[in-house]
């Protein structure tokens, strides 16, 4: 267990805490949920950065990091449905895309095709994080309410585009092999 993998494990550990804190529907629950989400997002950045900088990339980390991301973002989005900040259909599309791309990458790996994260996939993740922050902040700060729908639709658009991009890349890679 190296430091990058420990940070990824911490992110997974924080997921149930995030849900509990957000769904307590209290001021402190909201604030602590925001803090937990922020810590998790920071660990997401630093685990990859440290793994590359220290040359500590592992198969375990390569498997756990995307899982931790999916758990964190899915838990946050599902909690935001319960808090009436995110429409269920948008969250269903976002999570459905995650399952589809995870299956696709697994299928590709089984065929000897490595599908690394794309720029569109990274932009998708950033847009989802921003949308979650906007919705969380809108719970207590009405000024963010005006950004809620646009941030969600940007995240939805990038989610759909990046999913399309993965399937397109898989199709092209499969045609070459």
N, C-alpha and C positions, 0 to 999 in steps of 0.2 A: 504494500500500500504506500504510494507516494503522495506528496502534497496535492498535486492536481486531482488525483482520484479521491483523496479525502475531501476536497472542496466539492467535487461532484456528489459524493455521498452526503455531505452536509446539505446540499441543495435538495436532494431527495428527502432527507429527514425533515426539512422545513415545510414541505408541501402540506402535510396534514395540519401543521400549526397555522399555516396561512388560511386554510379553509375554516378552521375553528375560530380563529380571531376575526375573520371577516364576517362570519355568519352569527357571531354573538350580537351583532347590530348595536353595539355601544360605541361611544366616542373613542374610548381607549382601545376597543377591539379593532375599530377601523384604523386608528393610528398605528397600533402595533402590527396589524396586517400589512399596512403600507411599509413599515420598517422591515418586516420579514421578507416581503416581496423584493424590496430594494437590496437586502443582503443576498438573496438568492440570485438576483440579476448580476450583482457584482461578482459572486462566485462563478457564474457562468462565463463571465469575461476572463477572470483570472485563472481559472483551471486550464483553459486552452492556451492562454498566453504563457503561463508557467511551464506547461508541458512542452511547448515548442522551445522556449528559452532555455530550459534545463535539459532538453533532450530526454524527456521522461514520458513520451507518448507510449501508451500501452494498448493492447487489444481490449483489456477491461475498460479503460477510459474511453476508447473509441465506441464501445458498446453502451456504456453507462451515460455518457454525456448527452447524446440525443434523447435517451430515455428520460433523463432528468429534466431536460428542456420540455419535452412533451407533457410530462407529469405536472410540472410547474404551471405552464401556460394553460393546459386543459383545466386544472383545478381552479386557477384564477378565473377563467372564462365561465366555468360552470357556476362558481360562486356568484359571479356577476349576473348570471341569469336569475338566481334566487334573490339577489338584491335589486332586481328589475332595472338593471343598467344595460344589459346586453340581450338582444333578441335571441331566442333559442335557435332559430333557423340559421343565423349567422354562425353561432357557436358550433352547431351541428356540421355546417360546411367546413369550418376551420378544422375541427377535430377529425372529420371524415377524410379530409385531405391528408392529415398527418398519418392516419392509418394506411391510406392508399400509397403514399410515398414510402412509408416504412416497409410495406409489403413489396413494393417495386424494388427498393434498394436491396432487400433480402433476396428477391428473385434474381436480380442482376448479379449479386455476389455468388449465388449458386451456379451461375453461368460463367463465372470468372471475370465479370465486369465490375470494376470498382467505380461507384458513383459517389464522388466526394461532394461535399456541400457546395452549392453554387452561389454566385453573387445574388441571384434572385431569392434563393433560400435564406440567405443571411438578411437581405432586405425585408423579407417576410417576417422573420423573427423580430427584427427591430421594430417594424410597424405594429406587430402584435403587442410587444412590450409597451410601446408608446400608447396604444389604444387602451391597454389595461390601466396604465397610469392615469390617463385622462378620465376614464370611468371611475376609478377609485377616488381621484381628486374631486370629481363632480358630485360624489356622494355628500361632501361637506363644504365644497366651495362652488357655488352656483355659476361662477364665471367660467368654469370648465365645461358646463353643460353644452355650450355652443359648439365645442370641439368634439363632443361625444360621437355623434353620427358621422361626421367626416373622418374621424380617426378610425372608426370601425369599418367604414367602407374602403378606406385606403388599405387597411389590414386585410379585408376580404379580397380586394382586387389583387394585391400582391400574393396572397395565399393561393388564389386560383391560378395566377400566372406562373408562380414558381412550381405548382403541381404540374401544370401543362409542360413547363420547361423540363422537369425531371422525366416525364413520360416521353417527350420528344428526344431527349438525350439517350434514353434507354432504347428507343426505337432505332435511332441512328447507330448506336453501339452494337445492337443486336444484328443489324443488317451487315455490319462490317465483319462480324465473327462467323 
